[in-house]
Amino acid sequence: MRGEADQQLPLFHVFEVEDRIRADHPLRDIKRRTNRILQTLHEKFEAAYSRTGRPSVPPERLLKALLLMALYTIRSERLLCEQIDLNLLYRWFLDMRPSEDAFDATTFTKNRQRLEDHGLTKAFFDAVVAEALTHGLCSEHFSVDGTLIESLASAKSFQPRESGGEEPLDSNGFKPRNAEVDFHGQKRSNETHASRTDPEAKLYRKSPGQEAKLSHMGHVLSENRNGLIITVTSTHAGGTAERTAALDMLDELKRSHGRVPKTVGADKGYDDGEFLIALESREIEPHIPLVKPPVDPKTVQHHERIPGVKARHRMQQRLPQEGYQLSQRCRKKVEECFGWLKTIAGLDRCRTVGRWKLQQLLEVGAAAFNLVRLRRLVPAT
């Protein structure tokens, strides 16, 4: 018998939203764990908001909405709010009634500075890491790496510092919105030029043969057992930024979680005598491949370089050891972190202008990455 569509739709619908969500849906475990973690941050949320005035969108809901952006590769906050208005699954995850109006995308803009001033995104990420540490899921051996994150600014915004920043005229004397610019034959560098849109972005390329782009750098410190992200940070794009960020993340790991790694693995970009000495001074054994064999310390003319040369000799003695070989194999897990953050979480290019805003997105994206891993390792009850 052919069915017919009922043209007279009912005015009211009575149903349980919980019944509309599949019992084995992956978001169920993530929601239970996230709600439990957010409850531990209640005092921080209370301190971030005034006791008077109109009620705002709960910060728990904002953080969970940012998680949805990372988990479902939603490219913008405006599109996220549209999806929340339409998608019953998202409303269930955010504890919103089906009849409740979705908040506006400008809510993120208005609350982003508040999240930064009170460190709420970092506190949430640290709480996720603390749960992994509580369940004994983290190894004593770590890996570190960095990647380029393209800036939201275009190449046309990279203009000489001394210029007034006026747009070039076209052949008719008008100022077009998107003027044609030919950079061939022009020498541009970070010393003489800066982006008018994102001044913190640097023109940089990580390896020869690649195109130099306005970029920031994202850095990850991951553990080697399950590949969980333990610390994440963003810096300017530069040749020494990776090594400096690695030391900062190791200090942050000790300060926030009281952990000191036994070993730290990295790629050839971290081959530097001073960096090896800094790791050894922190009682951490470096596992870093050498770009080329170290020179004889007796042939070094500058005495300041001798300690670094000796540190590279000590590193050369570790290369045949089984621990070094195992650390280099496990180091590839940190590439999985970047692959997920840049493809799934959509952080291959900045969505906002400002490195502190990028830091927030990295922290939420890393928290989402860990929550997906924790769902397999320790299911929430």
TORKOL-4160 file (C-alpha; in steps of 0.2 Angstrom, whole numbers, padded with zeros to 4 digits, m for minus):
381
<pt num="1" X="0000" Y="0000" Z="0000"/>
<pt num="2" X="0007" Y="0017" Z="m0005"/>
<pt num="3" X="0010" Y="0029" Z="0010"/>
<pt num="4" X="0005" Y="0047" Z="0009"/>
<pt num="5" X="0013" Y="0062" Z="0017"/>
<pt num="6" X="0003" Y="0070" Z="0031"/>
<pt num="7" X="0000" Y="0088" Z="0025"/>
<pt num="8" X="m0007" Y="0093" Z="0042"/>
<pt num="9" X="0008" Y="0093" Z="0054"/>
<pt num="10" X="0005" Y="0093" Z="0073"/>
<pt num="11" X="0008" Y="0109" Z="0082"/>
<pt num="12" X="0017" Y="0100" Z="0097"/>
<pt num="13" X="0029" Y="0085" Z="0097"/>
<pt num="14" X="0032" Y="0075" Z="0113"/>
<pt num="15" X="0048" Y="0064" Z="0112"/>
<pt num="16" X="0063" Y="0060" Z="0122"/>
<pt num="17" X="0079" Y="0068" Z="0114"/>
<pt num="18" X="0090" Y="0054" Z="0122"/>
<pt num="19" X="0080" Y="0041" Z="0113"/>
<pt num="20" X="0085" Y="0049" Z="0096"/>
<pt num="21" X="0103" Y="0047" Z="0099"/>
<pt num="22" X="0110" Y="0030" Z="0095"/>
<pt num="23" X="0115" Y="0020" Z="0110"/>
<pt num="24" X="0133" Y="0017" Z="0104"/>
<pt num="25" X="0136" Y="0034" Z="0097"/>
<pt num="26" X="0154" Y="0040" Z="0100"/>
<pt num="27" X="0148" Y="0056" Z="0107"/>
<pt num="28" X="0140" Y="0048" Z="0121"/>
<pt num="29" X="0157" Y="0043" Z="0129"/>
<pt num="30" X="0164" Y="0060" Z="0125"/>
<pt num="31" X="0150" Y="0069" Z="0132"/>
<pt num="32" X="0150" Y="0060" Z="0149"/>
<pt num="33" X="0169" Y="0062" Z="0151"/>
<pt num="34" X="0168" Y="0081" Z="0146"/>
<pt num="35" X="0154" Y="0084" Z="0158"/>
<pt num="36" X="0163" Y="0076" Z="0172"/>
<pt num="37" X="0179" Y="0086" Z="0168"/>
<pt num="38" X="0169" Y="0103" Z="0166"/>
<pt num="39" X="0162" Y="0100" Z="0184"/>
<pt num="40" X="0180" Y="0101" Z="0191"/>
<pt num="41" X="0182" Y="0118" Z="0183"/>
<pt num="42" X="0166" Y="0125" Z="0192"/>
<pt num="43" X="0177" Y="0137" Z="0203"/>
<pt num="44" X="0186" Y="0144" Z="0188"/>
<pt num="45" X="0170" Y="0147" Z="0178"/>
<pt num="46" X="0163" Y="0156" Z="0193"/>
<pt num="47" X="0178" Y="0168" Z="0195"/>
<pt num="48" X="0177" Y="0172" Z="0176"/>
<pt num="49" X="0159" Y="0179" Z="0177"/>
<pt num="50" X="0150" Y="0193" Z="0187"/>
<pt num="51" X="0136" Y="0189" Z="0199"/>
<pt num="52" X="0125" Y="0203" Z="0192"/>
<pt num="53" X="0119" Y="0207" Z="0175"/>
<pt num="54" X="0110" Y="0196" Z="0162"/>
<pt num="55" X="0114" Y="0178" Z="0161"/>
<pt num="56" X="0127" Y="0173" Z="0147"/>
<pt num="57" X="0129" Y="0158" Z="0137"/>
<pt num="58" X="0136" Y="0145" Z="0150"/>
<pt num="59" X="0155" Y="0143" Z="0147"/>
<pt num="60" X="0153" Y="0124" Z="0148"/>
<pt num="61" X="0142" Y="0126" Z="0132"/>
<pt num="62" X="0155" Y="0137" Z="0123"/>
<pt num="63" X="0169" Y="0125" Z="0126"/>
<pt num="64" X="0158" Y="0110" Z="0121"/>
<pt num="65" X="0153" Y="0119" Z="0105"/>
<pt num="66" X="0172" Y="0122" Z="0101"/>
<pt num="67" X="0174" Y="0103" Z="0104"/>
<pt num="68" X="0161" Y="0100" Z="0091"/>
<pt num="69" X="0170" Y="0112" Z="0079"/>
<pt num="70" X="0186" Y="0101" Z="0080"/>
<pt num="71" X="0177" Y="0084" Z="0080"/>
<pt num="72" X="0166" Y="0087" Z="0065"/>
<pt num="73" X="0178" Y="0098" Z="0055"/>
<pt num="74" X="0166" Y="0114" Z="0055"/>
<pt num="75" X="0176" Y="0127" Z="0046"/>
<pt num="76" X="0169" Y="0143" Z="0055"/>
<pt num="77" X="0159" Y="0148" Z="0071"/>
<pt num="78" X="0145" Y="0155" Z="0060"/>
<pt num="79" X="0142" Y="0138" Z="0052"/>
<pt num="80" X="0143" Y="0130" Z="0069"/>
<pt num="81" X="0129" Y="0140" Z="0075"/>
<pt num="82" X="0119" Y="0136" Z="0060"/>
<pt num="83" X="0122" Y="0118" Z="0063"/>
<pt num="84" X="0117" Y="0119" Z="0081"/>
<pt num="85" X="0101" Y="0127" Z="0076"/>
<pt num="86" X="0097" Y="0112" Z="0064"/>
<pt num="87" X="0106" Y="0097" Z="0071"/>
<pt num="88" X="0097" Y="0088" Z="0085"/>
<pt num="89" X="0113" Y="0078" Z="0089"/>
<pt num="90" X="0123" Y="0095" Z="0093"/>
<pt num="91" X="0109" Y="0101" Z="0104"/>
<pt num="92" X="0109" Y="0085" Z="0114"/>
<pt num="93" X="0128" Y="0086" Z="0116"/>
<pt num="94" X="0126" Y="0105" Z="0122"/>
<pt num="95" X="0112" Y="0101" Z="0134"/>
<pt num="96" X="0100" Y="0112" Z="0124"/>
<pt num="97" X="0081" Y="0110" Z="0122"/>
<pt num="98" X="0074" Y="0107" Z="0105"/>
<pt num="99" X="0064" Y="0123" Z="0106"/>
<pt num="100" X="0079" Y="0133" Z="0112"/>
<pt num="101" X="0086" Y="0146" Z="0101"/>
<pt num="102" X="0104" Y="0144" Z="0096"/>
<pt num="103" X="0116" Y="0157" Z="0101"/>
<pt num="104" X="0124" Y="0169" Z="0089"/>
<pt num="105" X="0142" Y="0167" Z="0082"/>
<pt num="106" X="0147" Y="0184" Z="0090"/>
<pt num="107" X="0145" Y="0175" Z="0106"/>
<pt num="108" X="0162" Y="0167" Z="0103"/>
<pt num="109" X="0169" Y="0184" Z="0099"/>
<pt num="110" X="0163" Y="0192" Z="0115"/>
<pt num="111" X="0169" Y="0178" Z="0126"/>
<pt num="112" X="0186" Y="0174" Z="0118"/>
<pt num="113" X="0195" Y="0187" Z="0128"/>
<pt num="114" X="0187" Y="0181" Z="0144"/>
<pt num="115" X="0193" Y="0163" Z="0140"/>
<pt num="116" X="0210" Y="0170" Z="0138"/>
<pt num="117" X="0211" Y="0181" Z="0153"/>
<pt num="118" X="0205" Y="0167" Z="0165"/>
<pt num="119" X="0215" Y="0153" Z="0155"/>
<pt num="120" X="0199" Y="0142" Z="0153"/>
<pt num="121" X="0204" Y="0133" Z="0137"/>
<pt num="122" X="0221" Y="0129" Z="0145"/>
<pt num="123" X="0212" Y="0123" Z="0161"/>
<pt num="124" X="0201" Y="0112" Z="0151"/>
<pt num="125" X="0215" Y="0104" Z="0141"/>
<pt num="126" X="0225" Y="0102" Z="0157"/>
<pt num="127" X="0211" Y="0093" Z="0165"/>
<pt num="128" X="0209" Y="0081" Z="0150"/>
<pt num="129" X="0228" Y="0077" Z="0151"/>
<pt num="130" X="0226" Y="0075" Z="0170"/>
<pt num="131" X="0213" Y="0062" Z="0167"/>
<pt num="132" X="0224" Y="0052" Z="0156"/>
<pt num="133" X="0238" Y="0053" Z="0169"/>
<pt num="134" X="0227" Y="0047" Z="0182"/>
<pt num="135" X="0223" Y="0032" Z="0172"/>
<pt num="136" X="0241" Y="0028" Z="0169"/>
<pt num="137" X="0240" Y="0030" Z="0151"/>
<pt num="138" X="0256" Y="0041" Z="0148"/>
<pt num="139" X="0273" Y="0034" Z="0146"/>
<pt num="140" X="0289" Y="0042" Z="0153"/>
<pt num="141" X="0296" Y="0044" Z="0136"/>
<pt num="142" X="0290" Y="0058" Z="0125"/>
<pt num="143" X="0292" Y="0066" Z="0107"/>
<pt num="144" X="0292" Y="0084" Z="0102"/>
<pt num="145" X="0289" Y="0092" Z="0085"/>
<pt num="146" X="0283" Y="0108" Z="0077"/>
<pt num="147" X="0273" Y="0112" Z="0061"/>
<pt num="148" X="0268" Y="0127" Z="0051"/>
<pt num="149" X="0250" Y="0134" Z="0052"/>
<pt num="150" X="0246" Y="0146" Z="0038"/>
<pt num="151" X="0240" Y="0163" Z="0043"/>
<pt num="152" X="0223" Y="0170" Z="0039"/>
<pt num="153" X="0232" Y="0185" Z="0031"/>
<pt num="154" X="0235" Y="0185" Z="0012"/>
<pt num="155" X="0252" Y="0187" Z="0003"/>
<pt num="156" X="0246" Y="0204" Z="m0003"/>
<pt num="157" X="0245" Y="0211" Z="0015"/>
<pt num="158" X="0264" Y="0208" Z="0017"/>
<pt num="159" X="0270" Y="0226" Z="0013"/>
<pt num="160" X="0286" Y="0236" Z="0017"/>
<pt num="161" X="0286" Y="0243" Z="0035"/>
<pt num="162" X="0290" Y="0261" Z="0031"/>
<pt num="163" X="0275" Y="0262" Z="0018"/>
<pt num="164" X="0259" Y="0269" Z="0023"/>
<pt num="165" X="0249" Y="0254" Z="0019"/>
<pt num="166" X="0239" Y="0262" Z="0005"/>
<pt num="167" X="0232" Y="0250" Z="m0008"/>
<pt num="168" X="0239" Y="0252" Z="m0026"/>
<pt num="169" X="0229" Y="0260" Z="m0039"/>
<pt num="170" X="0224" Y="0252" Z="m0055"/>
<pt num="171" X="0226" Y="0259" Z="m0073"/>
<pt num="172" X="0211" Y="0270" Z="m0071"/>
<pt num="173" X="0216" Y="0278" Z="m0054"/>
<pt num="174" X="0204" Y="0268" Z="m0044"/>
<pt num="175" X="0208" Y="0259" Z="m0028"/>
<pt num="176" X="0201" Y="0241" Z="m0031"/>
<pt num="177" X="0196" Y="0230" Z="m0016"/>
<pt num="178" X="0208" Y="0216" Z="m0022"/>
<pt num="179" X="0221" Y="0224" Z="m0032"/>
<pt num="180" X="0233" Y="0214" Z="m0044"/>
<pt num="181" X="0250" Y="0214" Z="m0037"/>
<pt num="182" X="0266" Y="0207" Z="m0045"/>
<pt num="183" X="0279" Y="0201" Z="m0033"/>
<pt num="184" X="0292" Y="0195" Z="m0046"/>
<pt num="185" X="0308" Y="0204" Z="m0044"/>
<pt num="186" X="0304" Y="0211" Z="m0027"/>
<pt num="187" X="0315" Y="0206" Z="m0012"/>
<pt num="188" X="0304" Y="0203" Z="0003"/>
<pt num="189" X="0309" Y="0198" Z="0021"/>
<pt num="190" X="0303" Y="0199" Z="0038"/>
<pt num="191" X="0315" Y="0212" Z="0043"/>
<pt num="192" X="0309" Y="0225" Z="0030"/>
<pt num="193" X="0291" Y="0219" Z="0027"/>
<pt num="194" X="0276" Y="0215" Z="0039"/>
<pt num="195" X="0258" Y="0209" Z="0036"/>
<pt num="196" X="0245" Y="0223" Z="0038"/>
<pt num="197" X="0232" Y="0210" Z="0043"/>
<pt num="198" X="0242" Y="0199" Z="0055"/>
<pt num="199" X="0258" Y="0208" Z="0061"/>
<pt num="200" X="0263" Y="0192" Z="0071"/>
<pt num="201" X="0264" Y="0181" Z="0055"/>
<pt num="202" X="0281" Y="0178" Z="0048"/>
<pt num="203" X="0285" Y="0174" Z="0030"/>
<pt num="204" X="0293" Y="0157" Z="0032"/>
<pt num="205" X="0296" Y="0140" Z="0024"/>
<pt num="206" X="0301" Y="0124" Z="0033"/>
<pt num="207" X="0312" Y="0116" Z="0020"/>
<pt num="208" X="0320" Y="0120" Z="0003"/>
<pt num="209" X="0309" Y="0119" Z="m0012"/>
<pt num="210" X="0293" Y="0124" Z="m0003"/>
<pt num="211" X="0284" Y="0140" Z="m0005"/>
<pt num="212" X="0286" Y="0153" Z="0009"/>
<pt num="213" X="0270" Y="0158" Z="0017"/>
<pt num="214" X="0264" Y="0169" Z="0031"/>
<pt num="215" X="0263" Y="0157" Z="0045"/>
<pt num="216" X="0264" Y="0153" Z="0063"/>
<pt num="217" X="0271" Y="0138" Z="0071"/>
<pt num="218" X="0261" Y="0125" Z="0082"/>
<pt num="219" X="0271" Y="0113" Z="0093"/>
<pt num="220" X="0266" Y="0097" Z="0102"/>
<pt num="221" X="0274" Y="0087" Z="0116"/>
<pt num="222" X="0266" Y="0069" Z="0115"/>
<pt num="223" X="0270" Y="0053" Z="0125"/>
<pt num="224" X="0276" Y="0038" Z="0116"/>
<pt num="225" X="0264" Y="0024" Z="0123"/>
<pt num="226" X="0247" Y="0030" Z="0116"/>
<pt num="227" X="0252" Y="0045" Z="0107"/>
<pt num="228" X="0242" Y="0057" Z="0118"/>
<pt num="229" X="0245" Y="0076" Z="0117"/>
<pt num="230" X="0252" Y="0082" Z="0134"/>
<pt num="231" X="0257" Y="0100" Z="0130"/>
<pt num="232" X="0254" Y="0111" Z="0115"/>
<pt num="233" X="0259" Y="0129" Z="0111"/>
<pt num="234" X="0260" Y="0141" Z="0097"/>
<pt num="235" X="0275" Y="0153" Z="0092"/>
<pt num="236" X="0281" Y="0163" Z="0078"/>
<pt num="237" X="0288" Y="0155" Z="0063"/>
<pt num="238" X="0307" Y="0154" Z="0064"/>
<pt num="239" X="0323" Y="0143" Z="0064"/>
<pt num="240" X="0325" Y="0142" Z="0082"/>
<pt num="241" X="0307" Y="0142" Z="0087"/>
<pt num="242" X="0305" Y="0123" Z="0088"/>
<pt num="243" X="0319" Y="0121" Z="0100"/>
<pt num="244" X="0314" Y="0135" Z="0111"/>
<pt num="245" X="0296" Y="0129" Z="0112"/>
<pt num="246" X="0301" Y="0112" Z="0116"/>
<pt num="247" X="0310" Y="0118" Z="0132"/>
<pt num="248" X="0296" Y="0129" Z="0136"/>
<pt num="249" X="0284" Y="0114" Z="0135"/>
<pt num="250" X="0295" Y="0103" Z="0145"/>
<pt num="251" X="0295" Y="0116" Z="0159"/>
<pt num="252" X="0276" Y="0118" Z="0157"/>
<pt num="253" X="0274" Y="0099" Z="0159"/>
<pt num="254" X="0284" Y="0099" Z="0175"/>
<pt num="255" X="0275" Y="0114" Z="0182"/>
<pt num="256" X="0257" Y="0109" Z="0178"/>
<pt num="257" X="0258" Y="0090" Z="0180"/>
<pt num="258" X="0274" Y="0087" Z="0190"/>
<pt num="259" X="0282" Y="0075" Z="0176"/>
<pt num="260" X="0299" Y="0075" Z="0170"/>
<pt num="261" X="0302" Y="0064" Z="0154"/>
<pt num="262" X="0316" Y="0051" Z="0154"/>
<pt num="263" X="0319" Y="0053" Z="0136"/>
<pt num="264" X="0313" Y="0065" Z="0122"/>
<pt num="265" X="0314" Y="0061" Z="0104"/>
<pt num="266" X="0314" Y="0073" Z="0089"/>
<pt num="267" X="0319" Y="0075" Z="0071"/>
<pt num="268" X="0335" Y="0082" Z="0064"/>
<pt num="269" X="0328" Y="0100" Z="0066"/>
<pt num="270" X="0332" Y="0099" Z="0084"/>
<pt num="271" X="0351" Y="0094" Z="0081"/>
<pt num="272" X="0359" Y="0108" Z="0091"/>
<pt num="273" X="0372" Y="0107" Z="0104"/>
<pt num="274" X="0365" Y="0120" Z="0116"/>
<pt num="275" X="0348" Y="0111" Z="0115"/>
<pt num="276" X="0356" Y="0094" Z="0119"/>
<pt num="277" X="0364" Y="0103" Z="0134"/>
<pt num="278" X="0348" Y="0110" Z="0140"/>
<pt num="279" X="0339" Y="0093" Z="0139"/>
<pt num="280" X="0353" Y="0085" Z="0149"/>
<pt num="281" X="0353" Y="0099" Z="0162"/>
<pt num="282" X="0335" Y="0094" Z="0165"/>
<pt num="283" X="0340" Y="0076" Z="0167"/>
<pt num="284" X="0332" Y="0071" Z="0151"/>
<pt num="285" X="0341" Y="0060" Z="0139"/>
<pt num="286" X="0339" Y="0067" Z="0121"/>
<pt num="287" X="0336" Y="0055" Z="0106"/>
<pt num="288" X="0339" Y="0066" Z="0091"/>
<pt num="289" X="0347" Y="0061" Z="0075"/>
<pt num="290" X="0362" Y="0071" Z="0069"/>
<pt num="291" X="0362" Y="0080" Z="0053"/>
<pt num="292" X="0381" Y="0077" Z="0051"/>
<pt num="293" X="0394" Y="0069" Z="0062"/>
<pt num="294" X="0401" Y="0080" Z="0075"/>
<pt num="295" X="0418" Y="0088" Z="0073"/>
<pt num="296" X="0433" Y="0084" Z="0085"/>
<pt num="297" X="0432" Y="0096" Z="0100"/>
<pt num="298" X="0451" Y="0099" Z="0099"/>
<pt num="299" X="0449" Y="0107" Z="0082"/>
<pt num="300" X="0436" Y="0120" Z="0088"/>
<pt num="301" X="0443" Y="0137" Z="0089"/>
<pt num="302" X="0429" Y="0145" Z="0099"/>
<pt num="303" X="0429" Y="0139" Z="0117"/>
<pt num="304" X="0411" Y="0143" Z="0118"/>
<pt num="305" X="0406" Y="0130" Z="0105"/>
<pt num="306" X="0416" Y="0116" Z="0114"/>
<pt num="307" X="0402" Y="0110" Z="0126"/>
<pt num="308" X="0389" Y="0109" Z="0112"/>
<pt num="309" X="0402" Y="0099" Z="0102"/>
<pt num="310" X="0404" Y="0087" Z="0116"/>
<pt num="311" X="0385" Y="0086" Z="0118"/>
<pt num="312" X="0384" Y="0080" Z="0100"/>
<pt num="313" X="0397" Y="0067" Z="0103"/>
<pt num="314" X="0387" Y="0060" Z="0118"/>
<pt num="315" X="0372" Y="0060" Z="0106"/>
<pt num="316" X="0382" Y="0050" Z="0093"/>
<pt num="317" X="0386" Y="0037" Z="0106"/>
<pt num="318" X="0367" Y="0034" Z="0109"/>
<pt num="319" X="0363" Y="0032" Z="0091"/>
<pt num="320" X="0367" Y="0013" Z="0091"/>
<pt num="321" X="0357" Y="0010" Z="0107"/>
<pt num="322" X="0341" Y="0001" Z="0107"/>
<pt num="323" X="0332" Y="0014" Z="0117"/>
<pt num="324" X="0336" Y="0027" Z="0103"/>
<pt num="325" X="0330" Y="0016" Z="0089"/>
<pt num="326" X="0313" Y="0013" Z="0099"/>
<pt num="327" X="0311" Y="0031" Z="0103"/>
<pt num="328" X="0313" Y="0036" Z="0084"/>
<pt num="329" X="0300" Y="0023" Z="0079"/>
<pt num="330" X="0288" Y="0030" Z="0092"/>
<pt num="331" X="0292" Y="0048" Z="0087"/>
<pt num="332" X="0281" Y="0045" Z="0072"/>
<pt num="333" X="0266" Y="0046" Z="0083"/>
<pt num="334" X="0268" Y="0064" Z="0085"/>
<pt num="335" X="0265" Y="0066" Z="0066"/>
<pt num="336" X="0247" Y="0058" Z="0069"/>
<pt num="337" X="0243" Y="0072" Z="0081"/>
<pt num="338" X="0247" Y="0085" Z="0068"/>
<pt num="339" X="0238" Y="0075" Z="0055"/>
<pt num="340" X="0222" Y="0075" Z="0065"/>
<pt num="341" X="0224" Y="0093" Z="0071"/>
<pt num="342" X="0226" Y="0100" Z="0053"/>
<pt num="343" X="0214" Y="0089" Z="0044"/>
<pt num="344" X="0200" Y="0085" Z="0056"/>
<pt num="345" X="0201" Y="0100" Z="0068"/>
<pt num="346" X="0204" Y="0111" Z="0053"/>
<pt num="347" X="0220" Y="0119" Z="0060"/>
<pt num="348" X="0230" Y="0119" Z="0044"/>
<pt num="349" X="0226" Y="0137" Z="0042"/>
<pt num="350" X="0221" Y="0150" Z="0056"/>
<pt num="351" X="0203" Y="0155" Z="0057"/>
<pt num="352" X="0207" Y="0170" Z="0067"/>
<pt num="353" X="0220" Y="0184" Z="0068"/>
<pt num="354" X="0231" Y="0184" Z="0083"/>
<pt num="355" X="0242" Y="0170" Z="0090"/>
<pt num="356" X="0234" Y="0170" Z="0107"/>
<pt num="357" X="0217" Y="0165" Z="0098"/>
<pt num="358" X="0227" Y="0151" Z="0088"/>
<pt num="359" X="0233" Y="0145" Z="0105"/>
<pt num="360" X="0215" Y="0143" Z="0111"/>
<pt num="361" X="0210" Y="0133" Z="0096"/>
<pt num="362" X="0226" Y="0122" Z="0098"/>
<pt num="363" X="0221" Y="0118" Z="0116"/>
<pt num="364" X="0203" Y="0114" Z="0112"/>
<pt num="365" X="0209" Y="0104" Z="0096"/>
<pt num="366" X="0222" Y="0094" Z="0107"/>
<pt num="367" X="0208" Y="0091" Z="0120"/>
<pt num="368" X="0197" Y="0084" Z="0107"/>
<pt num="369" X="0211" Y="0073" Z="0100"/>
<pt num="370" X="0214" Y="0066" Z="0118"/>
<pt num="371" X="0195" Y="0063" Z="0121"/>
<pt num="372" X="0194" Y="0053" Z="0105"/>
<pt num="373" X="0209" Y="0042" Z="0111"/>
<pt num="374" X="0203" Y="0041" Z="0129"/>
<pt num="375" X="0186" Y="0034" Z="0122"/>
<pt num="376" X="0196" Y="0019" Z="0116"/>
<pt num="377" X="0208" Y="0017" Z="0130"/>
<pt num="378" X="0197" Y="0020" Z="0145"/>
<pt num="379" X="0178" Y="0021" Z="0141"/>
<pt num="380" X="0168" Y="0033" Z="0152"/>
<pt num="381" X="0156" Y="0026" Z="0164"/>
